């Protein structure tokens, strides 16, 4: 089993940009039942990436912890999502 899970982010507020503290993650659009296919995104050397499904712009900010987002509340709790 992997040491850490790839974080999932959801754009429930419908904002154009979400600032996150990681460069590798999965975008799911909004939370179910309004989600799109969960797509793995990797910024690589770039500081931002656009989701090809929902057009949410994700911007990396190294000052944020891996579980922090701006706006707040966009990180999806994997245990809650599995329930």
N, CA, C and O atoms as a GROMACS GRO file, in nm:
protein
  332
    1UNK      N    1   0.084  -0.119   0.000
    1UNK     CA    2   0.000   0.000   0.000
    1UNK      C    3   0.088   0.124   0.000
    1UNK      O    4   0.194   0.125   0.062
    2UNK      N    5   0.044   0.226  -0.068
    2UNK     CA    6   0.121   0.350  -0.079
    2UNK      C    7   0.133   0.419   0.056
    2UNK      O    8   0.044   0.408   0.142
    3UNK      N    9   0.243   0.489   0.073
    3UNK     CA   10   0.267   0.560   0.199
    3UNK      C   11   0.170   0.676   0.216
    3UNK      O   12   0.131   0.709   0.328
    4UNK      N   13   0.132   0.739   0.106
    4UNK     CA   14   0.037   0.849   0.115
    4UNK      C   15  -0.057   0.843  -0.005
    4UNK      O   16  -0.020   0.796  -0.112
    5UNK      N   17  -0.176   0.891   0.015
    5UNK     CA   18  -0.275   0.893  -0.092
    5UNK      C   19  -0.263   1.020  -0.173
    5UNK      O   20  -0.221   1.124  -0.123
    6UNK      N   21  -0.299   1.011  -0.299
    6UNK     CA   22  -0.303   1.129  -0.384
    6UNK      C   23  -0.427   1.209  -0.345
    6UNK      O   24  -0.538   1.154  -0.349
    7UNK      N   25  -0.412   1.335  -0.307
    7UNK     CA   26  -0.530   1.412  -0.264
    7UNK      C   27  -0.627   1.436  -0.380
    7UNK      O   28  -0.587   1.451  -0.496
    8UNK      N   29  -0.754   1.439  -0.346
    8UNK     CA   30  -0.861   1.471  -0.441
    8UNK      C   31  -0.916   1.608  -0.404
    8UNK      O   32  -0.933   1.640  -0.287
    9UNK      N   33  -0.942   1.688  -0.507
    9UNK     CA   34  -1.001   1.819  -0.486
    9UNK      C   35  -1.131   1.831  -0.563
    9UNK      O   36  -1.145   1.777  -0.673
   10UNK      N   37  -1.226   1.902  -0.503
   10UNK     CA   38  -1.357   1.923  -0.565
   10UNK      C   39  -1.386   2.073  -0.567
   10UNK      O   40  -1.355   2.145  -0.472
   11UNK      N   41  -1.444   2.117  -0.676
   11UNK     CA   42  -1.476   2.259  -0.692
   11UNK      C   43  -1.626   2.280  -0.670
   11UNK      O   44  -1.696   2.326  -0.761
   12UNK      N   45  -1.674   2.248  -0.552
   12UNK     CA   46  -1.816   2.268  -0.520
   12UNK      C   47  -1.858   2.414  -0.528
   12UNK      O   48  -1.971   2.442  -0.570
   13UNK      N   49  -1.771   2.511  -0.488
   13UNK     CA   50  -1.815   2.650  -0.498
   13UNK      C   51  -1.820   2.704  -0.641
   13UNK      O   52  -1.874   2.811  -0.665
   14UNK      N   53  -1.762   2.630  -0.736
   14UNK     CA   54  -1.764   2.674  -0.875
   14UNK      C   55  -1.673   2.792  -0.904
   14UNK      O   56  -1.703   2.874  -0.992
   15UNK      N   57  -1.562   2.802  -0.832
   15UNK     CA   58  -1.468   2.911  -0.853
   15UNK      C   59  -1.380   2.883  -0.974
   15UNK      O   60  -1.366   2.768  -1.016
   16UNK      N   61  -1.320   2.987  -1.030
   16UNK     CA   62  -1.232   2.971  -1.146
   16UNK      C   63  -1.097   2.915  -1.108
   16UNK      O   64  -1.035   2.844  -1.188
   17UNK      N   65  -1.048   2.945  -0.985
   17UNK     CA   66  -0.913   2.909  -0.943
   17UNK      C   67  -0.915   2.854  -0.802
   17UNK      O   68  -0.982   2.907  -0.713
   18UNK      N   69  -0.839   2.745  -0.781
   18UNK     CA   70  -0.818   2.689  -0.648
   18UNK      C   71  -0.669   2.684  -0.624
   18UNK      O   72  -0.594   2.628  -0.705
   19UNK      N   73  -0.624   2.740  -0.514
   19UNK     CA   74  -0.484   2.739  -0.476
   19UNK      C   75  -0.463   2.621  -0.382
   19UNK      O   76  -0.536   2.603  -0.284
   20UNK      N   77  -0.360   2.540  -0.413
   20UNK     CA   78  -0.337   2.416  -0.336
   20UNK      C   79  -0.190   2.405  -0.297
   20UNK      O   80  -0.104   2.474  -0.352
   21UNK      N   81  -0.162   2.319  -0.201
   21UNK     CA   82  -0.026   2.301  -0.150
   21UNK      C   83   0.046   2.181  -0.206
   21UNK      O   84   0.152   2.144  -0.155
   22UNK      N   85  -0.008   2.118  -0.310
   22UNK     CA   86   0.056   2.002  -0.374
   22UNK      C   87   0.062   2.024  -0.525
   22UNK      O   88  -0.009   2.108  -0.580
   23UNK      N   89   0.148   1.947  -0.592
   23UNK     CA   90   0.159   1.958  -0.737
   23UNK      C   91   0.102   1.835  -0.809
   23UNK      O   92   0.084   1.837  -0.930
   24UNK      N   93   0.075   1.728  -0.734
   24UNK     CA   94   0.016   1.607  -0.791
   24UNK      C   95  -0.113   1.578  -0.715
   24UNK      O   96  -0.113   1.575  -0.592
   25UNK      N   97  -0.222   1.558  -0.788
   25UNK     CA   98  -0.352   1.543  -0.724
   25UNK      C   99  -0.453   1.491  -0.825
   25UNK      O  100  -0.421   1.470  -0.942
   26UNK      N  101  -0.575   1.470  -0.778
   26UNK     CA  102  -0.685   1.434  -0.867
   26UNK      C  103  -0.795   1.539  -0.854
   26UNK      O  104  -0.831   1.582  -0.744
   27UNK      N  105  -0.847   1.579  -0.970
   27UNK     CA  106  -0.962   1.668  -0.974
   27UNK      C  107  -1.085   1.583  -1.003
   27UNK      O  108  -1.082   1.496  -1.090
   28UNK      N  109  -1.191   1.609  -0.930
   28UNK     CA  110  -1.315   1.535  -0.951
   28UNK      C  111  -1.431   1.627  -0.987
   28UNK      O  112  -1.547   1.585  -0.985
   29UNK      N  113  -1.401   1.752  -1.021
   29UNK     CA  114  -1.507   1.847  -1.053
   29UNK      C  115  -1.574   1.890  -0.925
   29UNK      O  116  -1.513   1.958  -0.843
   30UNK      N  117  -1.698   1.851  -0.907
   30UNK     CA  118  -1.770   1.873  -0.782
   30UNK      C  119  -1.786   1.738  -0.713
   30UNK      O  120  -1.754   1.635  -0.772
   31UNK      N  121  -1.833   1.739  -0.591
   31UNK     CA  122  -1.854   1.613  -0.521
   31UNK      C  123  -1.973   1.538  -0.582
   31UNK      O  124  -2.063   1.600  -0.639
   32UNK      N  125  -1.973   1.404  -0.572
   32UNK     CA  126  -2.083   1.325  -0.627
   32UNK      C  127  -2.218   1.374  -0.574
   32UNK      O  128  -2.227   1.414  -0.458
   33UNK      N  129  -2.318   1.372  -0.654
   33UNK     CA  130  -2.329   1.307  -0.784
   33UNK      C  131  -2.294   1.400  -0.901
   33UNK      O  132  -2.321   1.364  -1.016
   34UNK      N  133  -2.236   1.513  -0.876
   34UNK     CA  134  -2.207   1.611  -0.981
   34UNK      C  135  -2.061   1.608  -1.024
   34UNK      O  136  -2.011   1.704  -1.083
   35UNK      N  137  -1.992   1.498  -0.996
   35UNK     CA  138  -1.851   1.488  -1.030
   35UNK      C  139  -1.830   1.451  -1.176
   35UNK      O  140  -1.920   1.402  -1.243
   36UNK      N  141  -1.708   1.474  -1.224
   36UNK     CA  142  -1.668   1.428  -1.357
   36UNK      C  143  -1.568   1.314  -1.336
   36UNK      O  144  -1.532   1.288  -1.222
   37UNK      N  145  -1.522   1.246  -1.441
   37UNK     CA  146  -1.420   1.142  -1.419
   37UNK      C  147  -1.303   1.199  -1.338
   37UNK      O  148  -1.254   1.308  -1.368
   38UNK      N  149  -1.260   1.126  -1.239
   38UNK     CA  150  -1.153   1.172  -1.152
   38UNK      C  151  -1.022   1.163  -1.231
   38UNK      O  152  -0.976   1.054  -1.263
   39UNK      N  153  -0.965   1.278  -1.261
   39UNK     CA  154  -0.847   1.285  -1.347
   39UNK      C  155  -0.723   1.321  -1.264
   39UNK      O  156  -0.725   1.414  -1.184
   40UNK      N  157  -0.616   1.244  -1.287
   40UNK     CA  158  -0.489   1.269  -1.219
   40UNK      C  159  -0.418   1.382  -1.291
   40UNK      O  160  -0.402   1.378  -1.414
   41UNK      N  161  -0.375   1.483  -1.216
   41UNK     CA  162  -0.305   1.597  -1.273
   41UNK      C  163  -0.170   1.615  -1.203
   41UNK      O  164  -0.161   1.601  -1.082
   42UNK      N  165  -0.068   1.645  -1.280
   42UNK     CA  166   0.067   1.664  -1.228
   42UNK      C  167   0.123   1.792  -1.289
   42UNK      O  168   0.140   1.800  -1.410
   43UNK      N  169   0.150   1.893  -1.206
   43UNK     CA  170   0.201   2.021  -1.254
   43UNK      C  171   0.345   2.012  -1.303
   43UNK      O  172   0.389   2.097  -1.381
   44UNK      N  173   0.419   1.912  -1.259
   44UNK     CA  174   0.560   1.902  -1.296
   44UNK      C  175   0.635   2.026  -1.252
   44UNK      O  176   0.626   2.066  -1.136
   45UNK      N  177   0.709   2.087  -1.343
   45UNK     CA  178   0.787   2.208  -1.310
   45UNK      C  179   0.703   2.334  -1.313
   45UNK      O  180   0.748   2.440  -1.270
   46UNK      N  181   0.580   2.324  -1.364
   46UNK     CA  182   0.493   2.441  -1.372
   46UNK      C  183   0.430   2.472  -1.236
   46UNK      O  184   0.433   2.389  -1.145
   47UNK      N  185   0.375   2.589  -1.223
   47UNK     CA  186   0.311   2.631  -1.099
   47UNK      C  187   0.160   2.629  -1.105
   47UNK      O  188   0.093   2.667  -1.009
   48UNK      N  189   0.106   2.584  -1.220
   48UNK     CA  190  -0.040   2.579  -1.234
   48UNK      C  191  -0.078   2.478  -1.341
   48UNK      O  192   0.004   2.442  -1.425
   49UNK      N  193  -0.203   2.434  -1.335
   49UNK     CA  194  -0.255   2.341  -1.435
   49UNK      C  195  -0.406   2.359  -1.445
   49UNK      O  196  -0.472   2.390  -1.346
   50UNK      N  197  -0.458   2.338  -1.565
   50UNK     CA  198  -0.601   2.352  -1.590
   50UNK      C  199  -0.661   2.212  -1.605
   50UNK      O  200  -0.610   2.130  -1.680
   51UNK      N  201  -0.771   2.186  -1.533
   51UNK     CA  202  -0.838   2.058  -1.546
   51UNK      C  203  -0.905   2.051  -1.684
   51UNK      O  204  -0.980   2.142  -1.721
   52UNK      N  205  -0.879   1.944  -1.761
   52UNK     CA  206  -0.938   1.934  -1.894
   52UNK      C  207  -1.088   1.908  -1.894
   52UNK      O  208  -1.153   1.924  -1.997
   53UNK      N  209  -1.144   1.866  -1.782
   53UNK     CA  210  -1.288   1.838  -1.775
   53UNK      C  211  -1.370   1.959  -1.731
   53UNK      O  212  -1.468   1.995  -1.795
   54UNK      N  213  -1.329   2.022  -1.620
   54UNK     CA  214  -1.412   2.130  -1.564
   54UNK      C  215  -1.350   2.268  -1.579
   54UNK      O  216  -1.412   2.368  -1.541
   55UNK      N  217  -1.229   2.275  -1.633
   55UNK     CA  218  -1.158   2.402  -1.656
   55UNK      C  219  -1.124   2.477  -1.529
   55UNK      O  220  -1.102   2.598  -1.533
   56UNK      N  221  -1.120   2.408  -1.416
   56UNK     CA  222  -1.072   2.471  -1.293
   56UNK      C  223  -0.922   2.490  -1.303
   56UNK      O  224  -0.850   2.397  -1.339
   57UNK      N  225  -0.875   2.609  -1.273
   57UNK     CA  226  -0.731   2.637  -1.271
   57UNK      C  227  -0.680   2.608  -1.130
   57UNK      O  228  -0.727   2.667  -1.033
   58UNK      N  229  -0.584   2.517  -1.121
   58UNK     CA  230  -0.519   2.485  -0.994
   58UNK      C  231  -0.383   2.553  -0.992
   58UNK      O  232  -0.304   2.539  -1.086
   59UNK      N  233  -0.356   2.628  -0.885
   59UNK     CA  234  -0.232   2.703  -0.870
   59UNK      C  235  -0.161   2.653  -0.744
   59UNK      O  236  -0.220   2.647  -0.637
   60UNK      N  237  -0.033   2.617  -0.759
   60UNK     CA  238   0.044   2.567  -0.644
   60UNK      C  239   0.098   2.685  -0.563
   60UNK      O  240   0.146   2.783  -0.618
   61UNK      N  241   0.087   2.672  -0.431
   61UNK     CA  242   0.145   2.768  -0.337
   61UNK      C  243   0.217   2.686  -0.230
   61UNK      O  244   0.153   2.622  -0.147
   62UNK      N  245   0.349   2.689  -0.233
   62UNK     CA  246   0.430   2.609  -0.140
   62UNK      C  247   0.409   2.647   0.006
   62UNK      O  248   0.445   2.571   0.095
   63UNK      N  249   0.350   2.763   0.031
   63UNK     CA  250   0.323   2.804   0.170
   63UNK      C  251   0.207   2.727   0.231
   63UNK      O  252   0.193   2.722   0.353
   64UNK      N  253   0.124   2.666   0.146
   64UNK     CA  254   0.009   2.589   0.196
   64UNK      C  255   0.050   2.446   0.229
   64UNK      O  256   0.136   2.389   0.162
   65UNK      N  257  -0.010   2.390   0.332
   65UNK     CA  258   0.010   2.249   0.365
   65UNK      C  259  -0.061   2.164   0.260
   65UNK      O  260  -0.150   2.213   0.192
   66UNK      N  261  -0.023   2.036   0.246
   66UNK     CA  262  -0.088   1.950   0.147
   66UNK      C  263  -0.239   1.938   0.161
   66UNK      O  264  -0.308   1.906   0.064
   67UNK      N  265  -0.292   1.963   0.281
   67UNK     CA  266  -0.436   1.951   0.302
   67UNK      C  267  -0.506   2.087   0.308
   67UNK      O  268  -0.622   2.094   0.349
   68UNK      N  269  -0.438   2.193   0.266
   68UNK     CA  270  -0.498   2.327   0.266
   68UNK      C  271  -0.534   2.369   0.124
   68UNK      O  272  -0.466   2.335   0.028
   69UNK      N  273  -0.643   2.444   0.112
   69UNK     CA  274  -0.683   2.501  -0.016
   69UNK      C  275  -0.736   2.642   0.005
   69UNK      O  276  -0.780   2.678   0.115
   70UNK      N  277  -0.730   2.721  -0.099
   70UNK     CA  278  -0.793   2.853  -0.101
   70UNK      C  279  -0.878   2.859  -0.227
   70UNK      O  280  -0.821   2.859  -0.336
   71UNK      N  281  -1.008   2.864  -0.218
   71UNK     CA  282  -1.088   2.875  -0.097
   71UNK      C  283  -1.084   2.746  -0.015
   71UNK      O  284  -1.055   2.638  -0.066
   72UNK      N  285  -1.115   2.760   0.110
   72UNK     CA  286  -1.114   2.646   0.202
   72UNK      C  287  -1.223   2.547   0.166
   72UNK      O  288  -1.326   2.583   0.108
   73UNK      N  289  -1.200   2.420   0.202
   73UNK     CA  290  -1.303   2.318   0.186
   73UNK      C  291  -1.302   2.243   0.054
   73UNK      O  292  -1.395   2.168   0.027
   74UNK      N  293  -1.201   2.261  -0.028
   74UNK     CA  294  -1.197   2.194  -0.158
   74UNK      C  295  -1.130   2.057  -0.154
   74UNK      O  296  -1.142   1.980  -0.248
   75UNK      N  297  -1.060   2.026  -0.043
   75UNK     CA  298  -1.000   1.894  -0.027
   75UNK      C  299  -1.109   1.794   0.007
   75UNK      O  300  -1.190   1.818   0.096
   76UNK      N  301  -1.111   1.682  -0.065
   76UNK     CA  302  -1.210   1.578  -0.040
   76UNK      C  303  -1.150   1.477   0.056
   76UNK      O  304  -1.043   1.422   0.030
   77UNK      N  305  -1.218   1.452   0.166
   77UNK     CA  306  -1.175   1.353   0.265
   77UNK      C  307  -1.199   1.214   0.205
   77UNK      O  308  -1.314   1.178   0.179
   78UNK      N  309  -1.092   1.134   0.184
   78UNK     CA  310  -1.111   1.004   0.120
   78UNK      C  311  -1.200   0.909   0.200
   78UNK      O  312  -1.270   0.827   0.142
   79UNK      N  313  -1.198   0.919   0.333
   79UNK     CA  314  -1.285   0.833   0.414
   79UNK      C  315  -1.431   0.872   0.399
   79UNK      O  316  -1.518   0.785   0.394
   80UNK      N  317  -1.458   1.001   0.391
   80UNK     CA  318  -1.596   1.047   0.374
   80UNK      C  319  -1.646   1.013   0.234
   80UNK      O  320  -1.764   0.981   0.216
   81UNK      N  321  -1.558   1.020   0.134
   81UNK     CA  322  -1.597   0.990  -0.004
   81UNK      C  323  -1.628   0.843  -0.021
   81UNK      O  324  -1.711   0.807  -0.105
   82UNK      N  325  -1.563   0.756   0.057
   82UNK     CA  326  -1.585   0.611   0.046
   82UNK      C  327  -1.713   0.568   0.116
   82UNK      O  328  -1.767   0.462   0.087
   83UNK      N  329  -1.761   0.649   0.207
   83UNK     CA  330  -1.882   0.612   0.284
   83UNK      C  331  -2.010   0.626   0.203
   83UNK      O  332  -2.118   0.599   0.255
   0.00000   0.00000   0.00000
